[in-house]
Amino acid sequence: MPNFTEIDEEFICEHCGKNVPKLHYSCRDHCPYCLYAKHVDKNPGDRLEECHGMLKPIGIETNSKKGYVIIYQCEKCGAIRKNIVAKDDDMNLVIKLSANPLLY
């Protein structure tokens, strides 16, 4: 199991430009407005990834323990990453993503 460093901080989304508030119940790891994230971690919260590309949401999977999980592909290096859907995420975007067949 990779180490988990808890970081919950505000940021400006580099994709949509909106101010993203802290999550307050877990770690904020993506924008709730456009669902994009930034490729900054090797292990959750460590900020050791050198790529720093944008993680584009490409699909959704369901997990019996975690609920909905966003699947990302880095636009710079092509890496696939996953993040749990947050309570304040735009559910219309989550639903739209769930219709995409995953081809990664």
C-alpha positions as CSV (number, residue, x, y, z in Angstrom):
1,M,0.0,0.0,0.0
2,P,1.5,3.3,-1.0
3,N,2.1,6.0,1.6
4,F,-0.7,8.6,1.9
5,T,0.2,12.2,2.8
6,E,-2.9,14.1,3.7
7,I,-2.9,17.5,1.9
8,D,-6.2,19.5,1.7
9,E,-5.5,22.9,0.3
10,E,-7.1,25.5,-1.9
11,F,-5.8,26.0,-5.5
12,I,-6.6,27.7,-8.8
13,C,-7.5,25.1,-11.4
14,E,-5.1,25.3,-14.3
15,H,-7.8,23.9,-16.7
16,C,-10.8,26.1,-15.9
17,G,-9.3,28.9,-13.8
18,K,-11.8,28.6,-11.0
19,N,-10.8,28.9,-7.3
20,V,-11.1,25.4,-5.8
21,P,-11.8,25.4,-2.0
22,K,-10.5,22.9,0.5
23,L,-12.5,19.7,0.8
24,H,-12.5,19.6,4.6
25,Y,-13.4,15.9,5.0
26,S,-10.5,14.4,2.9
27,C,-7.8,15.6,0.6
28,R,-8.7,17.8,-2.4
29,D,-7.1,16.2,-5.5
30,H,-9.0,17.6,-8.4
31,C,-11.3,20.4,-9.5
32,P,-15.0,19.9,-8.7
33,Y,-16.1,22.2,-11.5
34,C,-14.3,20.6,-14.5
35,L,-12.9,17.4,-12.8
36,Y,-9.4,18.0,-14.1
37,A,-6.4,17.3,-11.8
38,K,-2.7,17.9,-11.9
39,H,-0.1,15.1,-12.2
40,V,1.9,16.0,-9.1
41,D,2.0,12.9,-6.9
42,K,3.8,9.5,-7.2
43,N,2.0,8.4,-4.1
44,P,-1.1,10.2,-2.8
45,G,-0.1,13.6,-1.4
46,D,3.7,13.3,-1.7
47,R,4.1,15.9,-4.5
48,L,7.1,14.0,-5.8
49,E,6.0,13.6,-9.5
50,E,8.1,15.6,-11.9
51,C,5.6,15.5,-14.8
52,H,3.2,18.2,-13.7
53,G,1.0,17.6,-16.7
54,M,-2.8,18.0,-16.6
55,L,-4.8,14.9,-15.8
56,K,-7.8,14.8,-18.1
57,P,-10.8,12.9,-16.8
58,I,-11.5,10.1,-19.4
59,G,-14.0,7.9,-17.6
60,I,-15.7,6.6,-14.4
61,E,-15.6,3.3,-12.7
62,T,-17.5,2.1,-9.6
63,N,-15.9,0.6,-6.6
64,S,-18.0,-1.1,-3.9
65,K,-15.9,0.5,-1.1
66,K,-15.0,3.8,-2.7
67,G,-18.1,4.6,-4.8
68,Y,-17.4,6.4,-8.1
69,V,-13.8,6.8,-9.2
70,I,-12.6,9.2,-11.9
71,I,-10.1,7.7,-14.3
72,Y,-7.6,10.2,-15.6
73,Q,-5.0,10.2,-18.4
74,C,-2.1,12.7,-18.2
75,E,-2.0,14.9,-21.2
76,K,1.8,15.2,-21.0
77,C,3.1,11.7,-20.2
78,G,0.1,9.5,-20.8
79,A,0.0,8.0,-17.3
80,I,-3.3,6.7,-16.0
81,R,-4.4,7.8,-12.5
82,K,-7.6,7.4,-10.4
83,N,-9.3,9.7,-7.9
84,I,-12.4,9.2,-5.8
85,V,-15.4,11.4,-6.8
86,A,-15.8,14.1,-4.1
87,K,-19.2,15.1,-2.6
88,D,-19.1,18.5,-4.3
89,D,-18.1,17.4,-7.8
90,D,-20.2,18.4,-10.7
91,M,-22.4,15.3,-11.0
92,N,-23.6,16.2,-14.5
93,L,-19.9,15.9,-15.6
94,V,-19.5,12.6,-13.7
95,I,-22.6,11.2,-15.4
96,K,-21.4,12.4,-18.8
97,L,-18.0,10.7,-18.2
98,S,-19.7,7.4,-17.2
99,A,-21.1,7.2,-20.7
100,N,-17.6,7.1,-22.2
101,P,-16.2,3.7,-23.0
102,L,-12.7,3.4,-21.7
103,L,-10.1,2.8,-24.4
104,Y,-6.9,3.1,-22.4
